Amino acid sequence: MMKATVLSLSLLAALGVADALPPLDPRYLPVARVSADPRKGELVIELAPVDLPAGTGHHVAGQPPVASGELPVDGAIYGLRAEVVDESGRVLPPELVHHFNLIDPDHRELFLPIARRMAAAGRETGEPKVPWLLFGFPFHRGARVIASAMLHNPTPTAYRGVRTRLVLNYTPASRPWPIWEAYPWQLDVAFPVGNKSFDLPPGRSERSYEGSPAVPGKIVAIAGHLHDYGVRVELTDVTTGEVIWRAQPVRDSARRLVAIPIGRLYAWNRLGAHIVPVHRYRVTALYDNPTGRVIQAGGMGVVGGLFVPDRGAQWPAADVRDSLYLADLRHAMRLAGNGGAVEHAHH
């Protein structure tokens, strides 16, 4: 019955019969395994196992199905990492994870009326953390999440029964900290909805997107994502011309992109970079493709991080019948576009 419902929703979406679609319900998705270890302060979200043949890209390899779950405890997230394990539980090479995304369908994003991007991790992020005493993203028992991952296997070794996990470090709600509640946000050059990767032309090129936050507050931490041949990613206050954050990729000896430095915008004398709804903000991704040819889906550019709303700011609720919200959620649930390849959004 569950499979039939998902297929019928997918068919209606593919036919563009938007008015015939009911509000999307993540309960129609497969169930993710969600567990919590209060002693270690870890919340683990695990997807169904898949096989990874050797030498396959993320647009070719069989992907774990998008899944839904409910969080079993209350707390505040301050760190995360993505990992894959084999059938025996052995942690596999980190380059197998292209990305892992976690979406909160019951709250909206800071810059758009789409479902909130709750967490995301990949090979570039490592294990980002903020001080648990200072900051934490609050969550509550029973909160719904949508989890998805994209894997690839550039290694010469095939793996069977690979399970993908998102491990969230959290402070139990019983503790008197963190001092500030900080919420995730994201701004992508390919907003508002749809596939976030784009074809990369030869030579230097630039992509950007502008938006305004729903509420005022301070960005306390920021990170970014680029693909190979990415030169720079930045966030700018278009209204004032101020560059809030700019980063260049860290590369290995073969010039492959391995990381984007994380920006911690707080200090002893300031909480972060203040942003307001009356200003416009732009994310920009700069590339330099030396191959002389167009690289299909070779570009991506996104910034995101943690945001502390101003005291008394009222974050708008998600409008689950908004057309942009519905289109984005169908995309995240892989009920629109070209199947498993459509969901490609990042940290």
Secondary structure as GFF3:
##gff-version 3
##sequence-region A 1 347
A	DSSP	alpha_helix	2	14	.	.	.	ID=ss1
A	DSSP	three_ten_helix	18	20	.	.	.	ID=ss2
A	DSSP	three_ten_helix	26	28	.	.	.	ID=ss3
A	DSSP	beta_strand	33	37	.	.	.	ID=ss4
A	DSSP	beta_strand	42	46	.	.	.	ID=ss5
A	DSSP	beta_strand	50	52	.	.	.	ID=ss6
A	DSSP	beta_strand	67	70	.	.	.	ID=ss7
A	DSSP	beta_strand	75	85	.	.	.	ID=ss8
A	DSSP	three_ten_helix	94	96	.	.	.	ID=ss9
A	DSSP	beta_strand	97	108	.	.	.	ID=ss10
A	DSSP	beta_strand	115	122	.	.	.	ID=ss11
A	DSSP	beta_strand	135	139	.	.	.	ID=ss12
A	DSSP	beta_strand	144	151	.	.	.	ID=ss13
A	DSSP	beta_strand	159	172	.	.	.	ID=ss14
A	DSSP	beta_strand	180	181	.	.	.	ID=ss15
A	DSSP	beta_strand	183	188	.	.	.	ID=ss16
A	DSSP	beta_strand	198	200	.	.	.	ID=ss17
A	DSSP	beta_strand	203	211	.	.	.	ID=ss18
A	DSSP	beta_strand	217	226	.	.	.	ID=ss19
A	DSSP	beta_strand	230	237	.	.	.	ID=ss20
A	DSSP	beta_strand	242	247	.	.	.	ID=ss21
A	DSSP	beta_strand	250	251	.	.	.	ID=ss22
A	DSSP	beta_strand	257	259	.	.	.	ID=ss23
A	DSSP	beta_strand	263	264	.	.	.	ID=ss24
A	DSSP	beta_strand	273	275	.	.	.	ID=ss25
A	DSSP	beta_strand	281	289	.	.	.	ID=ss26
A	DSSP	beta_strand	295	299	.	.	.	ID=ss27
A	DSSP	beta_strand	301	309	.	.	.	ID=ss28
A	DSSP	alpha_helix	323	332	.	.	.	ID=ss29
A	DSSP	three_ten_helix	339	341	.	.	.	ID=ss30
###
